[in-house]
């Protein structure tokens, strides 16, 4: 498999140069079409006599340029400007939060509060309608199963509202945090207004990227369930059950593969100024050949996020349950729901920036590995110094 080429033609949907909406210096520049990451290795030197001087000897190991000592990797910001190890990706995702807590945590908290305020009324209504089916009635009478259709309708409405609100919130948050991360890598100052101005023109298209990634992932899962559906329509119940079991397993694997291949589409779209479909193709190109490391890092980040969110949410859930028990009210009453919502906001404000940081650093790492982009970043960082 050949290395990806950074030069893209108009058919890829990319912008036309630095004025296409990217965030300099992240927009790819024209490079030779040889492709692949090349280390800055000088021409080999061979020992031998030189006119008017002593015999030439090769430079020592760790000093490729012969300056008399090892060359340190520049680190103007949160990570060194070279291909990153696992620990450096995870540490960098924490470091950019620590470096700019007001911007990162502030934006995340605002988005989490708005999301929770919109979703909370629907959650309260659905929870109160579902409660009779979860708790046994005092008189021993069975619950009204006729109301179950209304409960299921409420569940559908809740899922729909949550999906739309979450999609919009994650789109805005991802666009802003990717810009903050790109400045943090270069050690550049971060201003919330400048980050918003840089991300705002890309947000509508970023929403398209997020929706398209979700649709493609869902289709990759659902296509393997089609044989089971055909068998069920034909009346072959046993065959349909077997095909459904196999389809669920294979579809889950296919959905994971597709989601990993497209995981870098959002940072590529925001930073490079390319089109929506080109961002998906760009992500696939960057991940190809490094699928398993990318999958492992994303999986580890998801585990870390789940643990942190759980540790934050458990105390608030216990307090909400205690308040409901003491007051004799439902857990979906105003005060318990408010306590639970606070825990949700805090957990989202802490975990969303970390997950966005890991994804952004994976994008940067792949470009440094495959395109020698660390050299351009060092030049950009030097220009900011």
C-alpha angles and dihedrals in degrees: 000000000000123000116262119264118232094205110090130189129222091265090070092066094242125151123258105257132301094332095062097096103274126133109250130264091022097069108099115252126210110279135173112284094238090100128198132082114291123194116225094254115165123225111284117262123214126205115250144115118299124201110269097356147070123283114288119243129193117259116261122265114278091027105080094166096049096239093139103261146037117298112237118221110247114246109181093157142010099322136028114263097247135077107309132233123222094261092050092053092051093042092048090053088057095039097058088054091051092045094053107019096153095055099036101039092035094055092043092049093049092050091046093049093050091047093049094047091054095044099040098076091051091047092050093049093047093045093051092049091048096047097083089059093050101046123053113245118249096239095048092245114143117251120263103267090190088073091056091088090057091049091052089049090052090050090053091049091048093050092047094050092044092050094050095044093044091049093052093044094048091048093055092042094049093049094051097042094048090056091048090050093050090054091045092055090057094043090241121152114265122221120182094219093050091048090051092049090050095047101037098078090052098049099088091051091042088058087055090051092051093047093046093050090050092048094048091048091049092049091050088057098041098047091071091056093059095087090053090051092050091050091049091051089050090055097248096133097170093048091046092054092050093047090047092054092049092043093053091052097044092041092053090052091047092049091052092049093049094045092052093047090052097038094103096050095098098055091041091053095046098044104034101044094230131141128273098257091039089057090057091048090046091053092050090050093050095047097044109104092019099059099125097047090047091048092048094050093046091048092049091049090051091052091049091049092049092050093048093046090048094049091049096044100045097071092047091048091051092048091048091050091049093050091049091049094048094046093041091232133125123274085240093060118115101264099043090044091050091052091049091048091054090055090048092051093049092047093049093046090054101041105037095065091049093052092046089048093053091050093047093048091049088055091050092045093052092051092049091049097045105029107027088245091155088076091057091046091052090053091048092048090049090053090053094050 
